[in-house]
Amino acid sequence: MGTHDAGLSARVSKVRLDKNGRTVGRHDDTKQKEIRHTTDETPHEGPAISINLNTDIFEPTHQKYDIMLVNFFAPWCHWCQRLEPVWEKSGATIMQKHPDAQIILAKVDCTHPSSESLCIKYRIDAFPTILVFRKDDTGKSEHESYHGERSIPAITGWAENFVKQLKREIPKTRTVDADKDGQADSHTGVGCMISGLLHVQKAPGMLVIQAKSDGHEFNWETMDVSHTANHLSFGPFLSETDWMVMPPHIAASVGSLDDKSYASDQHVPTTHEHYVKVVKHEVKPPSAWKVNSVQAYGYTVHSNNIQKSGEVPTVRLNYDILPIVVEFSEKKQAFYHFITQLCAIVGGVFTVAGIVASITDKGINMVKKKQELGKLG
């Protein structure tokens, strides 16, 4: 099902989440900051300004500077190649403007054996990724990532905010909007909460959730699509009265996938596939309740993980709305039905009692006759 046919952009909202699941901010596709690149930047002349980090010197360098802006890159990445001269010249500009400031630009080659473990540690799954490291970071600290324009004025303007934070000219924050356009240039969002309403045909279909970017190359080996399904339902929204009317087993089937979590392996590309069979239920309450019939779509779900090298990590939801309707109704029996059943029970009891009494009476008579004849010994 394509996004144009389903109208996903109009009906689906996205909210950024940090690593603990807290809301960072709303993601608006219509106001998303465009990742513009300087395409004609000449190579940087002279010695490299940004520090080339590896596993051995990363932490000592981290503790040496108050702010360390790190570009995690891969040499084969087209976007990283474009960023390289911009990153070096941005570092030179910041050094000239603030020679005494404790801020440095650095870079990590995620394909080199000496630094590959760093990229695994910080879950780098897109190139380039620019993270902020502070001297006072702890093991549980969140590192904000840069999502602004990749040009010298934009990067240096963004770095100026950290210089002002060091000088206590502005409050310390991990969400920076350097150009004041209402869209954060950097934030701690690493996840996304998707919610919305889709109109689909009553036929088999599929929803696909997959990473996509116009300014990154992805490392599918480390891409993590772990997720929690907070709620999934089909059909119209149900009122509180509707939920009270529905029998428990039907109410439970309306949200069979709710509040279930699915985790990916950190070292193997994992695709999560959910197979959903949807059946329409029509609940007809007794007429005495004076409540309208309730129509609800219950479903069963079977989930499977696909772990395969080279597989693009994806979340796929396959749904099949079956062309059947299950009706559920409750009817009260008339009073005469109760009397008839009661009489049948009483009659049955008397019949069984008569049979037992007859067998018992015959047994006693036989014993008496044998006693009279002296055959009991």
Beta strands, then each sheet from edge to edge (+ up, - down):
strand 1: 12-17
strand 2: 23-27
strand 3: 51-53
strand 4: 67-73
strand 5: 103-109
strand 6: 126-127
strand 7: 129-134
strand 8: 145-146
strand 9: 186-187
strand 10: 191-196
strand 11: 205-209
strand 12: 217-218
strand 13: 227-229
strand 14: 260-262
strand 15: 270-284
strand 16: 294-307
strand 17: 315-329
sheet 1: 2+ 1- 10+
sheet 2: 3+ 5+ 4+ 7-
sheet 3: 6+ 12-
sheet 4: 8+ 9-
sheet 5: 11+ 17- 15- 16+
sheet 6: 13+ 14-
end
